[in-house]
């Protein structure tokens, strides 16, 4: 619903993920301990980033956000094109000690960072010309410091995820976020231009790299073992392939909006994306971070994988769907109350992207499942099918309806591709479509019912300030959704009742 309910949902989800497989197992106990820290990381990171963008939206123009978006788009392209999948390969390996691979990993990572930085600087004039934004000539060389610094990170931090030591992952990741937010806000108050955003990105990368060496005892050296590299890259080739497809899916829309509609439109579109896609971002991030290593530990036990898959789906839907519906129904009031009138054009896109966020969260467990069971190629093939749909529709939609048309295409692609992805996942865990539909039915109906109640409340409200209206609607949604959920669980025989018991146990 509102920000508070989204954060509570994220906390609960992470504390539940460790329980998705057989309780009492030592691996799951470690997942449970780390899950608390991962929940804190997710909540803190999202709060800081969203807070930064909301604050800066009052200081900077949409065009400033668009310029940063174009610069980060270039880095995203180069990162995806050069993605090696080394961390995923190390985590997926069953042996606990992967020190023998770390120096090779560090050498490859440094080389990749140098290449990305050099290409970014060299491409700056061309990119500035393509997007007709001269400022990119000076912005891109500074942003190039970010991948260069990130390449120097301590490769030993992979153990934080491999060993489910999320308390250390918390410190490592959040240090960079805190630095980025602090620098961006401080510079924005002085300069009130795009450089606040740019310098924030660089500061975040620098601090995160420094912290990685401070909190992990491994001391890497430049070395290259051809045999180790072949092993890692053999798994990573599918991660690389999947990354290329995800590049087109996740950054292709930004590129088109920036090129066709300009930096201001891109700034508006990306703000709509950040705010309305919060359920997918939070839930998908938590699910992939926590379930991939946990599933990897039990990748040969189909029964435990199936149990984990269905319980994860039920809980993800129960959390993400009401968030998405809530964002969609309060979008106009939220924009007026929080961002201001300059951002009102994003309302339609926010509603569409909230729906896309719910659909994305629905399949959040699919990618980690495929990777954990040694089938990363499945993700690549499925993403290609979605890319084909987006590529066919996005250009005419952008011409006709602007960035809201681009958002509509994302929704259409998810509607068409999700059933295929879920069907493949059900085959992997030997599950049935009927069981899946039973898992999602109750929270879906409860979320839609909540949306109707919130809309009715909005229509009945007397004239009040946007902030007061927003607080009222959020409160109604927070009360209505769990009420509908509990009433439905009592009226029908559903597995959600056992999940409620898990929630109660996890929070006591």
Secondary structure, DSSP 4 states (H G I P E B T S, - for coil): --HHHHHHHHHHHHHHHTTSS-TT-HHHHHHHHHHHHHHHHHHHHHHHHHHHHHHHHTTS-HHHHHHHHHHHHHHHHHHHHT---HHHHHHHSSSS--HHHHHHHHHHHHHHHHHHHHHHHHHHHHHHHHTT-TTHHHHHHHHHHHHHHHTTS-GGGHHHHHTT-HHHHHHHHHHHHHHHHHHHHHHHHHH-STHHHHHHHHHHHHHHHHHHHHH----------HHHHHHHHHHHHHHHHHHHHHHHHHHHHHHHHHHHH-HHHHHHHHHHHHHHTHHHHHHHHHHHHHHHHHHHHTTT-HHHHHHHHHHHHHHHHHHHHHHHHHHHHHHHHHIIIII-GGGGGGHHHHHHHHHHHHHHHHTHHHHHHHHHTT-HHHHHHHHHHHHHHHHHHHHHHHHHHTHHHHHHHHHHHHHHHHHHHHHHHHHHHT--HHHHHHHHHHHHHHHHHHHHHHHHHHHHPPS--HHHHHHHHHHHHHHHHHHHHHHHHHHS--THHHHHHHHHHHT-
